[in-house]
């Protein structure tokens, strides 16, 4: 769990500038939300922080470590960052337990192993409890879960690596209204209980205001306003 500092980050794809001098400071253990219309640069910002894209300019610091700055570019697998995508991205052929155990194993050797019942099972059950799922979900396949349950499993898999920062890329947008609200609250409660620094990107204003202690409004690759939810709302 670490403070995230993004300074002067810009990114272009060809002649299109997607990020234009982005600054963001997320204190340790808090949640920030980046809200804006589709195509404004939200996901690109997450990808730069995670290491999937390199910025043209600027720096990213996580805790005491600079992960991006000029010639410095720490590989994604060494950044201790969890990433939950919009569709959860679970492995359909693996059980819930094996999906979560993948997070445990990749943090150690970078290769997928099958679940080791004697060693991994207790941690898998613990992670399921953290996302409010019963132990009997461990042996189910992803297609046997609801959309909200799949997103909770994806979060458990990301938490398995004990990241310093959690990135959430519109993880609730595919869910219906009622399920979206309950899943969002469950995820927010889990991250706060773990003291996890996190960033949520969303196009839903209500979601941003209810999830985070800090909201950044993005338009055309720039932040037009950053502040506490109440201040941004007014």
Secondary structure by P-SEA (a helix, b strand, c coil): cbbbbbcbbbbbccccccccbbbbbbcccbbbbbbbcccccaaaaaaaaaccccccccccccccccccccccccccccccbbbbcccccccccccaaaaaaaaaaaacccccccccccccaaaaaaaaaaacccccccccccccccaaaaaaaaaaaaacccccbbbbccccccccaaaaaaaaaaaaaaaaaacccbbbbcccaaaaaacccbbbbbcccccccccccccccc
